[in-house]
């Protein structure tokens, strides 16, 4: 039977693995943007008309840019790389959650910062509101496992501190 400390460590580990995998996956998917949009073009009819129009616009822009200025895609390569690099920071809390709680706090702050960025840069870049909301959802969804981890790390810290105190 697991101790409360072991159960907390297990929960934290599962959530950290999920969060790391989600960051890496979102990074990897930023590399083949044109290919992914080409696939979406084959399934446009499953999307509402507004999203169909947006996807066609984006696909045309990405295809044209890649055909004429392929070096601009290097920016999204760095975006993808940044996701993967940031994911590696969460290996610390995966290995020693209490000592690396600041990484989890950093992640929660970063998730919260997604929302103002989407609502400030979105209108400047002519991004439709529905897409800004999709972008915001990444911050909202991301903060959930991090907050649960944070709470569990604080509980773990309490248990570890109290188990070290002489009685």
C-alpha positions as CSV (number, residue, x, y, z in Angstrom):
1,X,0.0,0.0,0.0
2,X,1.3,3.4,-1.0
3,X,1.9,6.1,1.6
4,X,0.2,9.5,1.1
5,X,3.6,10.9,0.1
6,X,4.1,8.2,-2.6
7,X,0.5,8.8,-3.9
8,X,1.2,12.5,-4.2
9,X,4.5,11.9,-6.0
10,X,2.7,9.6,-8.4
11,X,0.0,12.1,-9.2
12,X,2.6,14.9,-9.7
13,X,4.6,12.6,-11.9
14,X,1.7,11.7,-14.1
15,X,0.6,15.3,-14.5
16,X,4.2,16.5,-15.3
17,X,4.6,13.7,-17.9
18,X,1.2,14.8,-19.5
19,X,2.3,18.5,-19.5
20,X,5.7,17.8,-20.9
21,X,4.2,15.5,-23.6
22,X,1.6,18.2,-24.5
23,X,4.3,20.9,-24.8
24,X,6.5,18.7,-27.0
25,X,3.6,17.6,-29.2
26,X,2.5,21.2,-29.6
27,X,6.0,22.1,-30.6
28,X,6.4,19.2,-33.0
29,X,3.1,20.1,-34.8
30,X,4.4,23.7,-35.4
31,X,7.0,22.3,-37.9
32,X,4.7,20.9,-40.7
33,X,2.2,23.7,-40.7
34,X,1.6,23.7,-44.5
35,X,1.2,19.9,-44.6
36,X,-1.3,20.0,-41.8
37,X,-3.3,22.7,-43.5
38,X,-3.2,20.8,-46.8
39,X,-4.8,17.8,-45.0
40,X,-7.4,20.2,-43.4
41,X,-8.3,21.4,-46.9
42,X,-9.4,17.9,-47.7
43,X,-11.9,17.9,-44.8
44,X,-13.2,21.5,-45.0
45,X,-16.8,20.4,-45.1
46,X,-16.6,19.2,-41.4
47,X,-15.9,22.8,-40.2
48,X,-18.4,25.6,-39.9
49,X,-18.3,28.1,-42.8
50,X,-16.5,30.8,-40.7
51,X,-13.7,28.4,-39.9
52,X,-13.6,27.1,-43.5
53,X,-13.0,30.6,-44.7
54,X,-10.3,31.2,-42.1
55,X,-8.5,27.9,-42.9
56,X,-8.6,28.6,-46.7
57,X,-7.1,32.1,-46.0
58,X,-4.4,30.7,-43.7
59,X,-3.5,27.9,-46.1
60,X,-3.2,30.3,-49.1
61,X,-1.1,32.6,-47.0
62,X,1.2,29.9,-45.7
63,X,1.5,28.2,-49.1
64,X,2.3,31.5,-50.9
65,X,4.8,32.5,-48.2
66,X,6.5,29.1,-48.3
67,X,6.7,29.2,-52.1
68,X,8.0,32.7,-52.3
69,X,9.8,33.3,-48.9
70,X,10.6,29.8,-47.4
71,X,13.0,31.4,-44.9
72,X,10.1,33.0,-43.0
73,X,9.0,29.5,-41.9
74,X,12.2,29.5,-39.9
75,X,10.4,31.6,-37.3
76,X,7.8,28.8,-36.7
77,X,10.7,26.4,-36.5
78,X,12.1,28.4,-33.6
79,X,8.6,28.5,-32.1
80,X,8.5,24.7,-32.2
81,X,11.9,24.5,-30.8
82,X,11.0,26.8,-27.9
83,X,8.1,24.6,-26.9
84,X,10.4,21.6,-26.7
85,X,13.1,23.6,-24.8
86,X,10.4,24.8,-22.3
87,X,9.2,21.2,-21.9
88,X,12.7,20.2,-20.8
89,X,12.4,22.7,-17.9
90,X,9.6,20.6,-16.4
91,X,11.9,17.6,-16.0
92,X,13.1,19.3,-12.8
93,X,9.6,19.1,-11.1
94,X,9.2,15.6,-12.6
95,X,12.4,14.5,-10.7
96,X,12.1,16.6,-7.5
97,X,8.8,18.5,-7.3
98,X,9.4,20.3,-4.0
99,X,12.8,21.6,-4.9
100,X,11.6,22.7,-8.4
101,X,8.2,24.2,-7.6
102,X,9.3,27.5,-9.1
103,X,9.2,25.8,-12.6
104,X,5.6,25.0,-12.0
105,X,4.9,28.5,-10.9
106,X,6.7,29.8,-14.0
107,X,4.5,27.5,-16.1
108,X,1.3,28.8,-14.5
109,X,2.4,32.4,-15.1
110,X,3.2,31.6,-18.7
111,X,-0.3,30.1,-19.2
112,X,-1.9,33.2,-17.8
113,X,0.2,35.4,-20.1
114,X,-1.3,33.6,-23.1
115,X,-4.6,35.4,-22.6
116,X,-3.5,39.0,-22.8
117,X,-1.1,38.2,-25.6
118,X,-3.9,36.7,-27.7
119,X,-6.2,39.7,-27.0
120,X,-3.5,42.3,-27.7
121,X,-1.7,40.8,-30.6
122,X,-4.8,39.1,-32.1
123,X,-6.5,42.3,-33.3
124,X,-3.2,43.9,-34.4
125,X,-2.6,40.8,-36.6
126,X,-6.3,40.6,-37.8
127,X,-6.8,37.3,-36.0
128,X,-10.5,36.5,-35.7
129,X,-12.0,36.4,-32.2
130,X,-12.8,32.7,-32.4
131,X,-9.1,32.0,-33.1
132,X,-8.0,34.2,-30.3
133,X,-10.3,32.2,-28.0
134,X,-8.7,29.0,-29.2
135,X,-5.3,30.4,-28.4
136,X,-6.5,31.4,-25.0
137,X,-7.8,27.9,-24.4
138,X,-4.2,26.6,-24.5
139,X,-3.4,28.8,-21.5
140,X,-6.6,27.8,-19.7
141,X,-6.1,24.1,-20.4
142,X,-2.4,24.2,-19.5
143,X,-2.8,25.9,-16.2
144,X,-5.2,23.1,-14.9
145,X,-2.6,20.3,-14.6
146,X,0.0,22.8,-13.4
147,X,-2.3,24.1,-10.7
148,X,-3.2,20.6,-9.5
149,X,0.6,19.8,-9.5
150,X,1.3,23.0,-7.5
151,X,-1.3,22.1,-4.9
152,X,0.0,18.5,-4.6
153,X,3.6,19.8,-4.4
154,X,2.6,22.0,-1.5
155,X,0.9,19.1,0.2
156,X,4.0,16.9,-0.4
157,X,6.2,19.7,1.0
158,X,4.1,19.8,4.1
159,X,4.2,16.0,4.5
160,X,8.0,15.9,4.0
161,X,8.6,18.8,6.4
162,X,6.4,17.2,9.1
163,X,7.9,13.8,8.7
164,X,11.4,15.3,9.4
165,X,10.2,17.1,12.5
166,X,11.1,15.1,15.7
167,X,8.1,14.2,17.8
